[in-house]
Amino acid sequence: MVPRSPFKTVEGQTEFLAAYDAVMELWSVPYEEVTVASRFGTTHVVVSGPEGAPPLVLLHGFMNTLLMWLPNVEDLSKGYRVYAIDTMGHPSKSVPDEPIRNAADFADWLASTLDELSLDRVSLAGISHGGWVALNYAVASPERVEKLILLSPAASFQPISKRFLLRTMLTFLPPKHRRFISMMRWMGLEETPGDKLTGPLLDLIWLGGMHFRMPPETRRVMGNVFSDDELRSLPMPVLLLVGEDEVIYDPTKALSRAEQVIPEFEGDLIPGGRHAMSFNQKEAVDARMLEFLQEQRGPSRP
């Protein structure tokens, strides 16, 4: 039996994959592409960095692709074996078979993906929805996470604001490209003079939203606020970075709550950062991530 394509049309699939490959040419370091199988489908992974270096797994944001890590991969892959993963069920080169229906499925999918990559214990970093997926996995399988990095994680510590949810609804019901660009700019993902990355990436995100058939079960797994008990159970060092101009929730409240309940916690408010701070504040974000990864194990407070 031929698997059903996750794209709405053959033409849409062709257009999206061509755009994906074009943006992949901007990946600034040598890489290899790997595809691994699980009951949820086939997962696409891009591997960079020196063999034998400590493993660092990267998870991207909602309705995005691993190419969201384009600004950061050069810095991160100098001292780490970086595994950037296309999240199952989102527009990408990962092909869903059985839909992800809940948080437990996301944890099972990531565990099986790391198993197939022969990765037992890793440092894990996630942006936005990827931050929620990473935190969800750390709660479910804490023994497999060496260090955890959360960049503007969706929900997790504070509910997503009604303003953000309303603006998302107005942008995509029905989809309007002008409103999409305006929303991305509001979140901090804006093309600037001399910037060769953001424009092509924005085009790719738009094409994914137009042509990819996201499983409705997966679409409903938007992320939840974790309980105090879940956050207290984390045994690994955790770094939370939030932009001072975050738009999806109150950044100071998120940092304050995380500091109160996570045993080994570090956190920073990134000056001038919005939700997409890994783009517009990449130097500060990369430097802080690397500083945290290189620290010796031990409790630390901001």
C-alpha positions in Angstrom: 0.0 0.0 0.0 1.4 3.4 -1.0 1.5 5.8 1.9 -0.7 8.9 1.6 1.2 12.0 0.8 1.3 14.6 3.6 0.9 17.3 1.0 -2.4 18.5 -0.4 -1.3 18.3 -4.0 1.6 16.9 -6.0 2.3 20.4 -7.3 2.4 21.8 -3.8 4.7 19.1 -2.6 7.1 19.8 -5.5 7.1 23.5 -4.8 7.7 23.1 -1.1 10.5 20.6 -1.4 12.2 22.7 -4.1 12.1 25.7 -1.7 13.4 23.5 1.1 16.4 22.3 -0.9 17.1 25.9 -2.0 17.2 27.1 1.6 19.2 24.1 2.6 22.0 25.4 0.3 22.4 28.2 2.9 23.3 25.7 5.6 26.8 27.2 6.4 28.6 24.0 7.5 29.2 20.5 6.1 26.3 18.2 6.8 24.7 14.8 6.1 21.0 14.0 5.8 19.6 11.0 7.6 16.1 9.5 7.6 15.0 7.2 10.5 11.8 5.3 10.9 9.3 4.8 13.7 5.7 3.9 14.1 4.9 7.6 13.5 6.6 7.7 10.1 10.0 8.7 8.7 11.9 11.5 10.4 14.4 13.7 8.5 17.5 14.7 10.4 20.5 16.9 9.3 23.7 16.1 11.1 26.6 18.6 11.4 29.8 19.0 13.5 32.7 16.8 14.3 32.2 13.1 14.8 32.7 12.1 18.4 31.8 15.5 19.8 29.1 15.7 22.4 25.6 15.3 20.9 23.3 18.4 20.7 19.8 17.8 19.4 17.8 20.8 18.0 14.0 21.1 17.7 12.3 23.8 15.8 9.1 25.9 16.2 5.5 25.2 15.2 4.7 24.8 11.5 8.4 25.3 10.8 11.4 23.1 9.8 14.9 22.4 11.1 16.0 25.2 8.8 14.9 27.5 11.6 18.4 26.8 13.1 20.2 28.3 10.1 21.5 31.4 12.0 22.9 29.3 14.8 24.2 26.0 13.4 27.7 27.4 12.5 28.4 28.4 16.1 26.8 25.4 17.7 28.5 22.8 15.4 32.1 23.9 16.2 32.2 21.9 19.4 29.2 19.7 19.2 27.7 16.9 16.9 24.5 18.7 16.1 21.3 16.8 15.1 18.7 19.1 13.7 15.4 17.3 13.5 12.3 18.0 11.3 9.5 17.5 13.9 7.0 14.8 12.9 3.6 16.1 11.7 4.9 19.6 10.7 5.6 20.9 7.2 9.1 19.4 6.4 10.8 16.4 5.0 9.5 14.2 7.8 6.6 12.1 6.6 3.9 11.2 9.1 2.3 7.8 9.1 0.5 7.4 12.4 -0.5 10.9 13.7 0.9 12.3 17.0 -2.1 12.7 19.2 -0.8 13.9 22.6 2.3 14.8 24.6 3.1 11.2 25.3 3.2 10.5 21.6 5.7 13.4 21.1 7.9 11.9 23.8 7.7 8.5 22.2 8.5 9.8 18.8 11.6 11.7 20.0 12.8 8.7 22.0 12.5 6.3 19.0 14.2 8.9 16.8 17.1 9.2 19.2 17.2 5.4 19.5 17.5 5.0 15.7 20.3 7.6 15.7 22.1 5.6 18.5 21.9 8.5 20.9 21.3 7.6 24.5 22.0 10.7 26.5 22.0 14.1 24.8 21.9 17.8 25.4 18.6 19.1 24.0 17.6 22.5 22.7 14.2 23.7 21.4 12.8 27.0 20.0 9.2 27.9 20.7 7.0 24.8 20.1 10.3 22.9 19.9 11.1 24.1 23.4 7.8 22.7 24.6 8.6 19.4 22.9 12.1 19.3 24.5 10.7 20.1 28.0 8.0 17.4 27.5 10.7 14.9 26.6 12.9 15.9 29.6 9.9 15.4 32.0 9.2 11.9 30.4 12.8 10.7 30.1 15.0 12.8 32.4 17.7 10.1 32.4 18.3 10.7 28.7 18.8 14.5 28.8 22.3 15.8 29.8 21.3 19.5 29.6 18.1 21.3 28.5 18.0 24.6 26.6 14.7 26.4 26.1 14.4 29.4 23.8 11.1 31.2 24.0 9.3 27.9 24.7 5.6 27.9 23.8 3.3 27.7 26.8 5.4 25.6 29.3 5.7 28.2 32.1 2.9 30.7 31.2 -0.3 30.3 29.1 -0.1 31.7 25.6 -1.7 35.2 25.4 -5.2 35.6 23.9 -3.8 38.4 21.7 -1.3 36.0 20.1 -4.0 33.3 19.5 -6.4 35.9 18.0 -3.7 37.3 15.7 -2.8 33.7 14.6 -6.5 33.0 13.8 -6.9 36.2 11.8 -3.7 35.4 9.8 -4.6 31.8 8.8 -8.4 31.7 8.7 -8.3 32.2 5.7 -4.6 32.5 5.0 -3.4 36.0 4.0 0.2 36.4 3.0 0.3 40.1 3.9 -1.0 39.3 7.4 1.5 36.4 7.7 4.4 38.7 7.0 3.1 41.3 9.5 2.7 38.6 12.1 6.2 37.2 11.5 7.6 40.8 11.8 5.7 41.2 15.1 7.3 38.0 16.4 10.8 39.3 15.4 11.3 37.4 12.1 11.9 40.2 9.7 14.1 40.5 6.7 16.8 43.2 7.0 19.3 44.7 4.5 22.0 42.2 3.7 20.1 39.4 5.3 20.1 36.4 3.0 18.4 33.9 5.4 15.1 35.3 6.6 13.4 36.0 3.3 13.8 32.5 1.9 12.9 31.0 5.3 9.7 33.1 5.4 8.8 31.9 1.9 9.3 28.3 3.0 7.2 28.6 6.1 4.4 30.1 4.0 4.6 27.3 1.5 4.5 24.7 4.2 1.3 26.3 5.7 -0.3 26.4 2.2 0.6 22.9 0.9 1.2 20.6 3.9 -1.7 18.6 5.3 -1.0 18.7 9.0 -2.8 15.8 10.8 -5.6 17.4 12.8 -4.7 15.3 15.8 -1.2 16.8 15.8 -2.4 20.4 15.2 -4.4 20.2 18.5 -1.2 19.3 20.5 -0.2 23.0 20.9 1.6 22.6 24.2 0.5 23.0 27.8 1.8 24.7 30.9 3.7 22.2 33.0 2.9 21.7 36.6 5.2 22.6 39.5 5.7 19.0 40.3 6.7 18.2 36.7 9.2 21.1 36.7 10.6 20.2 40.1 11.3 16.7 38.9 13.8 17.8 36.3 17.3 16.6 37.5 19.3 18.2 34.7 20.6 21.8 34.4 18.1 23.9 32.5 18.7 27.2 30.6 15.7 29.4 29.8 16.2 32.3 27.4 13.3 34.7 26.7 13.4 38.0 24.8 12.5 41.1 26.8 10.0 41.9 24.0 8.4 38.4 23.9 4.9 38.6 22.5 3.3 35.2 23.3 3.4 35.6 27.1 4.8 37.7 29.9 8.6 36.9 29.8 9.4 38.1 33.3 6.6 35.9 34.8 7.9 32.9 32.8 11.4 33.4 34.1 10.3 34.0 37.6 8.2 30.8 37.7 10.9 28.7 36.2 13.5 30.0 38.7 11.2 29.2 41.6 10.6 25.5 40.8 13.4 24.1 38.6 16.2 22.7 40.8 19.2 23.5 38.5 18.1 26.6 36.7 19.7 29.4 34.8 17.7 32.1 32.9 18.3 35.3 31.0 16.1 38.0 29.6 17.6 38.8 26.2 17.7 42.6 25.5 15.9 43.5 22.3 14.8 39.9 21.8 11.3 39.0 20.6 9.9 35.5 20.0 12.3 34.8 17.1 15.4 36.1 19.1 17.6 33.3 17.7 17.5 35.4 14.5 17.6 39.1 15.6 19.8 38.4 18.6 21.7 35.4 17.4 25.1 36.5 18.8 23.8 36.8 22.3 21.7 33.6 22.1 24.5 31.5 20.6 27.0 32.8 23.2 24.7 32.1 26.1 23.9 28.6 24.8 27.5 27.7 24.4 28.5 29.1 27.8 25.8 27.0 29.4 26.7 23.8 27.5 30.4 24.2 28.5 29.7 24.8 32.2 30.6 22.1 34.7 27.6 20.4 36.3 26.3 22.2 39.3 23.4 24.3 40.5 23.3 27.9 39.4 20.9 30.8 39.7 20.5 33.9 37.6 
